[in-house]
Amino acid sequence: QVQLEESGGGLVQPGGSLRLSCTASTYIFRTYTMGWYRQFPGKHPDLVASITSGGVANYANSVKDRFTISRHNTNRTMYLQMNDLKPGDTAVYYCNARFFFPSATDEYWGEGTQVTVGS
């Protein structure tokens, strides 16, 4: 059973920073594409950023130049450094691990961590 555990969420003022962490329970982490999604109330989760096993990153336009995704395969941990946070970034952030097999996709989700940007 693969588990993904997020940490680092909380309350921050506009313009502030937070760093989210996601640690995987097994070494599937090394070969899976990892990603951060966020969910606004009443909406489906949207991709924030993803990073392949080789370190290629992809970002949603709304967070480019503010957020940085990274991964440390030895520690089985992925990070999302969030700078210049805005009230519109307030959401539940979920960690995702995904591997595309020829005929199926293997996917896991964390339980989410709340990020609130406000004064």
Order of alpha helices (4+ residues) and beta strands (2+ residues): beta-beta-beta-beta-beta-beta-beta-beta-beta-beta-beta
